[in-house]
Amino acid sequence: MNHKPASDTAASALASTWALLAATLREGWAREVGKAMAIVTTVPVPTLNGVWATCPNTPPEDIEAGLETVAACRVPHCLEARPGGRAAAKTIAERRGLVAEPDIPLMATVGGVEGPRPDGLVVRELEPAEASLHCEVAGPAFGAPPDLLARLITPAVLALPEVRGYVGEVNGEAVVTAMSVTTEDAVGIFNVATAPAYRRQGYGAAATARALNDGLEAGASWGWLQSTEAGRGVYATLGFTTLESWPCWVTAS
């Protein structure tokens, strides 16, 4: 692939990646409900459970059925949809009492990238037994307790051949972390997180570049990620472009 992937291709990669991660967890599951994907990790964070309407023409009844299945598990959950399905998804979300969140950019890039090389930063791949180190950095960066994130990022997850975890250290102190999941010809980048005291020094971009380039060496030809608005500029400097922005609704806290 020598051109930017289509939005449909990136949406399919997203769904298959989340399904892979959820199926690894003891009580997690993923299932197709018509043209929607219902996923439960059981981790009590709305965006880690829910329904992803990854087709632009996902029938409303598929979204409804998926949400019913997820809601029966009594976990906080979300609904994410393609931009073309915004109106139908909005109606369903409001009827179910879900609250609108900022749109989530879906970004992609093709080929390797040259990331920054901050002085003193050493980025290395994590061993499966070091899953807790990823959580210790990412949890506080995302405003979540590390033990909560550890329910999703387990040693068994990091042991999957498709998954890699990374930590960046300065003078032996873990300051940044990231994950990647390679499926078929795509590598997805997740959980890029920098400790608050070490931000704006290029650490997140460096970890992202390492994760992406390793995925390409493992057989992928392009990369994708879902970004926050705050992170979009960082990823743009690495060559990621926004394919589309997905509306998102979550259960009320």
N, C-alpha and C positions, 0 to 999 in steps of 0.2 A: 504494500500500500504506500503510494507516494503522494497522497493527497489527503486533505482533512477528512476524517470519517464522517459519514452521515449521522444525523441526530438519532435515527432509528438504530443504527449500529451501536452507538454509545449507550443508548437506553437499554438495549438488550444485554450489553456487557455489564451494566450496573445491576440489572435484575439477576443475572446468573451469578455474579460475585456475591451479592447479599444472600442468595440461596445457598451457596457453598458454605459461607460462614455460619449461617443459622443452623444448617444441618449438622455441623460439627459439634454443636452444644448439646448437652445431655437432654435438655427439655426444649431445645429449639427446633423449629421446623419452617419449611417454606413450601408453598403449594400454589400452583396456577389456579386461578378462579376465572375461567373464561379468558379474557384478555388482560386481566389484572394479576398481580403477584402479591399474595398475602404472606407476610413473614413475621415470625415471633421468635425473639431471642430470650424472652422472659426478663431481660434486664429492664428495670423500671425507669427507662428514659424514653420519652415519646418517639423520638426519631430512630430508635432501635427496634421498634415493632410497628407494624402497620400495613398499609396497602400502597403499592406503587403501580399507578396506572401508566405503564410504560408504552402503551400504544396510543397514538393521537386520537384514535376513534374508539377508545375503550367504552363499551356500553355501560350506562349508569347502573344497570342491574348487576353487572360483574363487580363494580366498585362496592355497591351495597352489600352484596353477598360476602365479599372479602372482609369488609369491615365488621360484619356480624360475626364472622369466624374469629377474627382477632379480638373483638370486644369480649367474646365469651371466655377468653383467657384472663380477663380482668387485669390487663397490664396497660400502662399509659401507651398511647400509640399515635400514629400520624397517618395522614393521607398526602401523598405526593402525586402530582399529575403532570403530564406534558402540557405545554402552553395551549395547544389546540383544544384540550379538554377542560380548560379552566372553568368555563361557565357551568358545565354539568357537575364538576367536582365541587365547585363552590356551593351549589345548591344542596348537594348531599352533606357536605361538611357542616354547613350552617344548621341544617335540619337535625344533625346529630350532636350539635353543641361543640363542635371543634372550633378552635381559635386560629385565625390566620397568622402565619409567621412570615418573615421576609422571604421573597423568592430565592431559590437556591440555584446559582449558576452551574450548569453542566459544561465543563471545559475539556478540551482535548488538544493533543499535539502529536505530531508525527516525527519520528526520528529522535536521535539523542540530543541532549542539551549540554551546554557548558555552564555549570552553576558557579556561584561565587566560592572562593576559598578563604574563608575568614581565618585570620591568624590564630593558631593554637587549637583550632577545632579539628578533632579526629572523629570521623563517622565510621562506625563499624556495624556489621550485621549482628543481631541478637541471636543467641542460642535459645531454643524453646524454653529451657529452664529459667531464662531471664525475662519471661513475659511480664513479671511484676515490675521490672525496671521501666518498661514501656509505660505501664499504668501509673507509676509514681511520677513520671514527667507529664504525661498527657492528662491525667486526672485533674490536678490543680490548674493546668492551662485551660481546660475546658470548664472549670468550675464544678467539678464532680469529684467525689471521694475516690481515691485510687482503687479501693476494694470493690466499688461498684463497677468500674471499668474492667476490673479483673474477671468479672463474671462473663465478659465477652471475649477479651483477649487472654486466652488461656494458653498454657504450654501446648495443649493438643492443637490449638489453632495455629500457633507458630510452627508446629511440626509438620503441617501440611506442605507438600511440595510446591504448591502454588503460592504460598504465603511467605513473606519475609518481613522481619521487623528490624528497625535500625535505631541506634542511639548515637548522638553526637556528644562528645565529651571535651571539656576544656580543663586542663590540669587534673584530669581524672574525675571531674564532676559532670554528671549527666545534665545537659542543658537543652537538648532538643531530641525529638523522637519522630518516627514516621513508620508507616506500614505500606506494603504493596501486596497486591493479589494479581497474579498473572493467569488469565484464562484465554485459551486459544491464542489469538494474535494481539490481545489487548492487556495492558497492565494498568490496574486501577491503583490510585494513590489515596491513602487514608490516614487519618489521625496525625497529621503534621502538627506538632505542638512544640512551642518553645517556652521554657520557664520564664515567667514574667520579668524577672530581673535581667534577662539576656536577650530581650527582643530588639528588633531593628538593627541587628548586626549581621544579617545574611544567613543566620543559622538555619532557619526554616527552608530557605531556598536551596541551601547546600544539601540538606537532608532529602528534599524532594528530588533534586537532580540525581543524587545517588540511587534513590529507590527507582526512579524512572529508568535510568541507564542500565541498572542491573536487570530490570524486567525485559528490556530490549535485548540484552545479551542472552537472556533465557528463552528467547524466541518470539517475543512480542514485536510488533512493528509500529505500534502507536500507544499512547497513554491517555488516560482520562481521570478526572476527579470531579467531585462536587465541592464547590468553594463557598465560603462565607463572602459577603460583600467586602469585608475588611481584608480578606486574603486574595481577592481577585487580582489586585495590582501586582502582588508578588509573583503569582503564577503567570501573569501576562509577561513579566520580564523573562521568564524561562521559555516563552514561546507558546504557552497555552492560550487558546482562543475560546470564547464562549460560543457554544453551539446553540443553546437555548437556556432560559431560566424557568425553573419549575416552581409553580405555586405549591405551598405547603400549609397544611393545617394540623394542629395537634390537640390532644385532649387538654382541657383546662386544668391547671394545677390546683 
